[in-house]
Amino acid sequence: MYFSMFRFKRRQRRQIKQEMLLTYLISSVLLCLAMSSQVAAQYRFDSWTTDDGLPQNSVFTILQTRDGYLWMGTYEGLAR
């Protein structure tokens, strides 16, 4: 009798741990989704190609000067 009660309590504790883990995971996912929408609103992404004036489509370095200009280095040359 005692052994079956102990096993029941152990099973109950395991179930509680699993429920807590599931609650934590769901909360974490919801928090990440909420924060990602706020972070995405702060940044703007643009795509530049050779049609926009880059010497080559592959950029290997980017530098922003103090006055705000972006310099992009490609194997074909520099672009501002």
N, CA, C and O of each residue as an XYZ file, in Angstrom:
320
protein
N       0.819     -1.184      0.000
C       0.000      0.000      0.000
C       0.875      1.265      0.000
O       0.645      2.190     -0.779
N       1.864      1.286      0.872
C       2.742      2.456      0.956
C       3.483      2.654     -0.358
O       3.624      3.784     -0.824
N       3.955      1.575     -0.958
C       4.714      1.667     -2.206
C       3.853      2.246     -3.333
O       4.335      3.071     -4.110
N       2.603      1.833     -3.432
C       1.733      2.356     -4.488
C       1.430      3.833     -4.267
O       1.310      4.583     -5.236
N       1.303      4.268     -3.021
C       1.077      5.694     -2.732
C       2.310      6.512     -3.106
O       2.200      7.606     -3.660
N       3.502      5.956     -2.790
C       4.740      6.653     -3.127
C       4.880      6.793     -4.638
O       5.260      7.852     -5.138
N       4.572      5.721     -5.363
C       4.661      5.753     -6.819
C       3.657      6.744     -7.393
O       3.962      7.435     -8.365
N       2.465      6.822     -6.809
C       1.464      7.787     -7.262
C       1.966      9.209     -7.047
O       1.812     10.055     -7.927
N       2.560      9.482     -5.899
C       3.074     10.823     -5.621
C       4.212     11.172     -6.571
O       4.324     12.310     -7.026
N       5.061     10.179     -6.868
C       6.160     10.430     -7.792
C       5.618     10.748     -9.186
O       6.117     11.650     -9.860
N       4.615     10.020     -9.608
C       3.980     10.277    -10.899
C       3.330     11.654    -10.901
O       3.394     12.379    -11.894
N       2.712     12.006     -9.797
C       2.065     13.323     -9.687
C       3.109     14.441     -9.749
O       2.892     15.458    -10.408
N       4.240     14.252     -9.063
C       5.302     15.267     -9.103
C       5.862     15.407    -10.515
O       6.126     16.523    -10.963
N       6.045     14.304    -11.217
C       6.540     14.349    -12.584
C       5.559     15.086    -13.488
O       5.969     15.864    -14.349
N       4.275     14.844    -13.295
C       3.260     15.519    -14.107
C       3.272     17.016    -13.826
O       3.135     17.818    -14.750
N       3.432     17.400    -12.573
C       3.485     18.824    -12.225
C       4.716     19.471    -12.856
O       4.635     20.592    -13.359
N       5.852     18.776    -12.834
C       7.066     19.314    -13.461
C       6.878     19.493    -14.959
O       7.296     20.502    -15.528
N       6.251     18.519    -15.593
C       6.007     18.613    -17.024
C       5.067     19.769    -17.347
O       5.276     20.482    -18.329
N       4.040     19.958    -16.533
C       3.119     21.079    -16.756
C       3.812     22.408    -16.561
O       3.562     23.352    -17.311
N       4.690     22.499    -15.554
C       5.433     23.743    -15.329
C       6.374     24.033    -16.500
O       6.503     25.179    -16.929
N       7.030     22.989    -17.015
C       7.926     23.160    -18.154
C       7.158     23.608    -19.388
O       7.604     24.497    -20.113
N       6.017     22.999    -19.624
C       5.191     23.386    -20.765
C       4.715     24.831    -20.633
O       4.725     25.580    -21.610
N       4.302     25.222    -19.436
C       3.881     26.603    -19.198
C       5.031     27.566    -19.439
O       4.838     28.626    -20.035
N       6.230     27.207    -18.980
C       7.405     28.047    -19.187
C       7.724     28.187    -20.675
O       8.003     29.289    -21.148
N       7.683     27.086    -21.408
C       7.986     27.135    -22.836
C       6.972     27.983    -23.597
O       7.354     28.786    -24.448
N       5.707     27.816    -23.305
C       4.672     28.610    -23.979
C       4.839     30.086    -23.645
O       4.718     30.939    -24.524
N       5.116     30.393    -22.380
C       5.323     31.790    -21.984
C       6.530     32.385    -22.688
O       6.495     33.537    -23.121
N       7.603     31.603    -22.804
C       8.813     32.094    -23.471
C       8.553     32.376    -24.949
O       8.998     33.395    -25.477
N       7.846     31.491    -25.600
C       7.536     31.695    -27.023
C       6.681     32.937    -27.204
O       6.936     33.736    -28.106
N       5.670     33.113    -26.362
C       4.812     34.295    -26.470
C       5.594     35.573    -26.201
O       5.383     36.582    -26.874
N       6.485     35.541    -25.233
C       7.305     36.713    -24.927
C       8.227     37.048    -26.095
O       8.387     38.217    -26.445
N       8.833     36.028    -26.698
C       9.711     36.259    -27.859
C       8.930     36.844    -29.033
O       9.411     37.747    -29.716
N       7.741     36.334    -29.262
C       6.929     36.873    -30.355
C       6.545     38.327    -30.095
O       6.565     39.146    -31.015
N       6.203     38.649    -28.871
C       5.836     40.025    -28.540
C       7.032     40.961    -28.698
O       6.890     42.071    -29.210
N       8.201     40.516    -28.261
C       9.388     41.364    -28.348
C       9.889     41.494    -29.773
O      10.406     42.548    -30.143
N       9.753     40.459    -30.582
C      10.265     40.521    -31.947
C       9.498     41.544    -32.775
O      10.081     42.187    -33.649
N       8.216     41.706    -32.522
C       7.460     42.705    -33.273
C       7.905     44.112    -32.887
O       7.913     45.008    -33.731
N       8.275     44.318    -31.616
C       8.765     45.626    -31.191
C      10.142     45.905    -31.772
O      10.410     47.024    -32.209
N      11.006     44.920    -31.784
C      12.363     45.092    -32.302
C      12.324     45.320    -33.804
O      13.055     46.168    -34.317
N      11.492     44.585    -34.512
C      11.400     44.737    -35.963
C      10.897     46.124    -36.340
O      11.231     46.627    -37.413
N      10.113     46.742    -35.492
C       9.605     48.072    -35.789
C      10.704     49.133    -35.678
O      10.549     50.233    -36.210
N      11.807     48.824    -34.999
C      12.885     49.790    -34.808
C      13.832     49.860    -36.001
O      14.514     50.867    -36.186
N      13.881     48.824    -36.797
C      14.866     48.750    -37.869
C      14.185     48.726    -39.233
O      13.037     48.307    -39.376
N      14.933     49.189    -40.221
C      14.452     49.149    -41.595
C      15.489     48.425    -42.435
O      16.682     48.714    -42.339
N      15.050     47.505    -43.245
C      15.950     46.721    -44.076
C      15.760     47.098    -45.535
O      14.641     47.106    -46.049
N      16.871     47.410    -46.193
C      16.867     47.698    -47.622
C      17.802     46.716    -48.315
O      18.754     46.218    -47.713
N      17.527     46.451    -49.561
C      18.358     45.550    -50.353
C      18.885     46.324    -51.552
O      18.115     46.914    -52.310
N      20.219     46.316    -51.720
C      20.838     47.015    -52.835
C      21.533     46.007    -53.742
O      22.111     45.027    -53.273
N      21.469     46.256    -55.030
C      22.104     45.389    -56.021
C      22.915     46.250    -56.986
O      23.081     47.451    -56.771
N      23.407     45.638    -58.028
C      24.145     46.401    -59.033
C      23.221     47.379    -59.758
O      23.683     48.392    -60.283
N      21.934     47.087    -59.789
C      20.979     48.036    -60.388
C      20.893     49.326    -59.588
O      20.537     50.371    -60.132
N      21.218     49.260    -58.287
C      21.175     50.445    -57.430
C      22.516     51.155    -57.346
O      22.634     52.161    -56.646
N      23.528     50.655    -58.043
C      24.815     51.339    -58.075
C      25.960     50.608    -57.410
O      27.079     51.121    -57.402
N      25.730     49.437    -56.854
C      26.845     48.684    -56.281
C      27.715     48.117    -57.401
O      27.194     47.697    -58.435
N      29.038     48.101    -57.206
C      29.907     47.526    -58.223
C      29.692     46.013    -58.405
O      29.917     45.474    -59.489
N      29.257     45.341    -57.336
C      29.039     43.898    -57.360
C      27.962     43.584    -56.317
O      27.804     44.337    -55.356
N      27.225     42.496    -56.489
C      26.154     42.157    -55.554
C      26.651     41.610    -54.216
O      25.911     41.639    -53.233
N      27.884     41.114    -54.159
C      28.425     40.560    -52.916
C      29.184     41.638    -52.156
O      30.217     42.121    -52.621
N      28.678     42.014    -50.999
C      29.321     43.015    -50.143
C      30.040     42.267    -49.032
O      29.438     41.420    -48.371
N      31.326     42.567    -48.813
C      32.057     41.876    -47.766
C      32.368     42.773    -46.576
O      32.817     42.276    -45.543
N      32.145     44.073    -46.688
C      32.334     44.962    -45.537
C      31.442     46.184    -45.674
O      31.175     46.660    -46.778
N      30.980     46.690    -44.515
C      30.150     47.902    -44.475
C      30.682     48.777    -43.349
O      30.992     48.291    -42.261
N      30.782     50.074    -43.623
C      31.239     51.032    -42.625
C      30.337     52.253    -42.688
O      30.005     52.735    -43.772
N      29.939     52.755    -41.516
C      29.148     53.983    -41.468
C      30.014     55.080    -40.870
O      30.597     54.918    -39.798
N      30.089     56.211    -41.588
C      30.889     57.337    -41.111
C      30.100     58.138    -40.075
O      28.907     57.915    -39.869
N      30.788     59.065    -39.436
C      30.130     59.880    -38.408
C      29.007     60.730    -38.969
O      28.035     61.022    -38.272
N      29.136     61.128    -40.224
C      28.084     61.959    -40.819
C      26.960     61.114    -41.433
O      26.062     61.663    -42.072
N      26.997     59.786    -41.248
C      25.881     58.940    -41.622
C      25.990     58.205    -42.945
O      25.111     57.410    -43.278
N      27.043     58.450    -43.707
C      27.194     57.753    -44.986
C      27.577     56.288    -44.759
O      28.330     55.966    -43.840
N      27.052     55.418    -45.604
C      27.432     54.005    -45.579
C      28.405     53.730    -46.715
O      28.110     54.020    -47.875
N      29.543     53.180    -46.391
C      30.523     52.749    -47.384
C      30.466     51.231    -47.439
O      30.549     50.558    -46.411
N      30.325     50.699    -48.644
C      30.266     49.254    -48.827
C      31.413     48.810    -49.711
O      31.642     49.354    -50.791
N      32.125     47.810    -49.226
C      33.253     47.284    -49.989
C      32.891     45.962    -50.662
O      32.385     45.043    -50.019
N      33.155     45.883    -51.946
C      32.954     44.657    -52.707
C      34.285     44.293    -53.353
O      35.240     45.064    -53.261
N      34.367     43.152    -53.994
C      35.588     42.774    -54.706
C      35.809     43.627    -55.940
O      36.921     43.675    -56.466
N      34.777     44.295    -56.408
C      34.885     45.145    -57.585
C      35.180     46.601    -57.229
O      35.506     47.387    -58.118
N      35.073     46.985    -55.942
C      35.350     48.362    -55.564
C      34.493     48.826    -54.398
O      33.775     48.038    -53.782
N      34.581     50.140    -54.100
C      33.845     50.770    -53.005
C      32.610     51.474    -53.523
O      32.559     51.922    -54.668
N      31.611     51.563    -52.651
C      30.390     52.310    -52.996
C      29.952     53.073    -51.767
O      30.066     52.586    -50.642
N      29.439     54.299    -51.997
C      28.935     55.107    -50.881
C      27.462     55.349    -51.091
O      26.822     56.009    -50.272
